[in-house]
């Protein structure tokens, strides 16, 4: 099963190391022979969790953050599981996001 891994490509996340995180995710996946789709996306606005890496393995998106370059190998070692110290659980269940009411973009959904 292919993993879709989302790494933000916006200014706050980039200033906090998202580009290095994305590069290392690609390298780690290649070294392990894993089939991943690396998606560069916008931020969800949770600056204190940036870079916020999201993983979708078919069960919905799960969040990890803030992810530093030195955390990447351990994410793979834990299989991007909920037992990882940076695991935030399902992205939509993060308390700050769960309380949000989308108005302007209510019908747009979640985009890359």
C-alpha positions in Angstrom: 0.0 0.0 0.0 1.3 3.4 -0.9 1.5 6.1 1.7 0.6 9.7 0.8 2.8 12.0 2.9 1.9 15.7 3.1 4.6 18.2 3.9 3.7 21.9 3.9 5.3 24.2 1.3 4.4 27.6 2.8 6.6 30.2 4.4 6.2 29.4 8.1 6.7 25.7 7.6 9.7 26.4 5.3 11.3 28.7 7.8 11.0 25.9 10.4 12.7 23.2 8.2 9.9 21.7 6.0 12.1 21.6 3.0 14.7 19.5 4.8 12.0 17.3 6.3 10.5 16.7 2.8 13.9 15.9 1.3 14.7 13.4 4.1 11.3 11.8 3.9 12.0 11.1 0.2 15.5 9.8 0.9 14.3 7.6 3.8 11.5 6.1 1.7 13.8 5.4 -1.2 16.4 3.8 1.2 13.7 1.5 2.6 12.2 0.7 -0.8 8.9 2.2 0.1 6.4 3.5 -2.4 5.2 6.9 -1.2 3.6 9.9 -2.8 5.1 13.1 -1.4 2.5 15.9 -1.6 3.6 19.5 -0.9 0.6 21.3 0.5 -0.4 24.5 2.3 -0.5 25.0 6.0 -3.5 24.3 8.2 -2.5 27.3 10.3 -1.1 25.5 13.3 2.2 27.3 13.4 3.2 25.7 16.7 3.1 22.3 15.0 5.0 23.2 11.8 6.2 21.5 10.0 3.1 19.4 10.4 3.5 16.2 8.5 0.3 14.3 7.6 0.2 10.7 6.5 -2.7 9.0 4.7 -2.4 5.2 4.4 -6.1 4.8 3.4 -7.5 5.3 6.9 -7.6 9.1 6.6 -4.9 11.7 7.5 -3.0 11.4 10.7 -0.8 14.3 11.9 2.7 14.5 13.3 4.4 17.6 14.5 6.4 19.6 14.8 8.7 17.4 12.8 12.4 18.3 12.7 14.8 16.7 10.2 16.2 14.5 12.9 12.7 13.0 13.5 12.2 11.6 10.0 13.9 8.2 10.5 12.0 7.5 13.7 8.6 8.3 11.9 9.5 5.5 9.5 10.7 3.2 12.3 7.4 3.6 14.0 5.5 3.0 10.8 4.0 6.5 11.2 2.0 5.0 14.0 0.1 6.6 16.8 2.8 5.5 19.3 5.3 8.0 17.9 6.0 10.9 20.3 5.1 13.5 17.7 1.7 11.8 16.8 -1.2 14.2 17.0 -3.8 11.6 15.9 -6.3 12.1 13.1 -5.7 15.6 11.8 -9.4 16.6 11.9 -9.5 15.6 15.6 -6.8 18.0 16.7 -8.7 20.1 19.3 -7.9 23.4 17.7 -9.0 22.2 14.2 -12.0 20.4 15.5 -13.4 23.6 17.0 -13.1 25.5 13.8 -16.0 26.4 11.6 -15.0 27.0 8.0 -16.9 29.9 6.5 -15.2 31.3 3.5 -13.8 28.0 2.2 -16.5 25.7 3.6 -17.2 24.1 0.3 -13.7 23.8 -1.0 -12.7 20.8 1.0 -9.0 19.9 1.7 -6.7 20.7 -1.1 -3.1 20.2 -2.0 
